[in-house]
Amino acid sequence: MCPKKFKSLSDIVYSTNPDFNAEPETDNTPDTTLPPEKQPLIVRMERKGRGGKTVTLVQGFTGSDQDMESLAKTLKTKCGVGGAVKDGEIVLQGDFKARIAETLKAMGYTKTKMG
């Protein structure tokens, strides 16, 4: 039976590293959002693996989840479509690549590229 402090580390079987620490490392640094003019965003369209449906992806956002959610909400409102934030990227339903790139540049995201 495992000691209580190792129950959450069930994937670790054995380590030969003499400096191994069984306690998980925590990153207490807050996510700081880069200013819009320094955000290297990429806007691209994807259909693969989505049941034939077209989606527009905005990738490369560096910042807090709350700021990304706010940007996603603004883009969804401007395009009049649904969408979500998944795995660090903004997913919008439909092909709105040009409109989203134009909107982002108008909002100050000058490093926006279409991929």
N, C-alpha and C positions, 0 to 999 in steps of 0.2 A: 504494500500500500504506500502511496506517495505521501510525503509530508505536505501539510497544508499550503506552504508557500510555493510549492511547485505544481499545484493543480492547474493553474492558468498557463503553465508552460508545458503542456502535454506533448508538444512536438519535439521537445528536447529529450534525446535519449542518453547521449553521452558526449562530453566535450573533452578534448585533449589539450585545449588552450589553458595554460596556467593562469591567464588573466581573465578567464571567463567569469562573468557576473550574471547570475540567474535572474536578477531583477531587471525587468524591462526598462529601457531608457525612455525617458519622457522628454519631450521637447516643449518647454514652457514659453518659447518665444511667440509672441502674438503675430499673426499674419498681417503684414503691413501691405497696403495696397499701393502699387506704383501709381504715379500721376498718369492721366490719360495719354499725354504725349510720349510717355516712355513705355507704354504697353505694346508689345509686338504681337498683335492679334492676327490670326489667319482665319479667313472666312472661306469655307468650301462646301460643296454639295456632295451628298452621299446617298446612295440607294441600296448598296450592298448589305445584305443581312437584315433588312428592315421590311421584308415581305413585299418588295416592289414599291414601297412608299418612298418618296423623295423627302429628304430633310436637309436643312442647312445647318452647318456646324460652325461655331465660333470657338476657336482654340487659342491657347496661349495666355489667358488672363492670369495675372499674378496679383493675388490679394486675398482678402477674406471672403469667406463663403457668402456673407451677408451682402457685400458689395457686388459679387457676381450675380446673386439673386436679383439685386436691384437693377443691374444692367440687363439681365435677361427679361425682366418685367417691362423695362422701357422698350426693348427691341420687339417683344411680343405685341405691345400696344401699338407701336409705330406700323407694324406689318399686319396687325389684325389677325394673328394666328396663335395657335397654342404652342407650347413648348415646355422644356424642362432644363434643369441643370443636372447633368450626370457626369460622374468621373472627371470633374474639372473642366468640362466643356459645356457650352450652351447649345442645346438642340432645339431648333425651330422647325415646325412642320411646314413642308413645302419648299419650293425653289425661290428663295428671296435673296440670293447671293449679292446681286448688284445693289438692291435696296438697302440691305443691311450694311454693306461696305460704305455706301454713301451716308447712311445715318451715323455710323460710327465715326467717320471722318468729320461730319458736322458737329459731333459731340466732343471733338478734340482728340480722338484716337488717330493720330496722324501716321502711325506706323502700321496701319491696317493693310494687309495684303490679301488678294484673292488667290486661293490655291486650287 
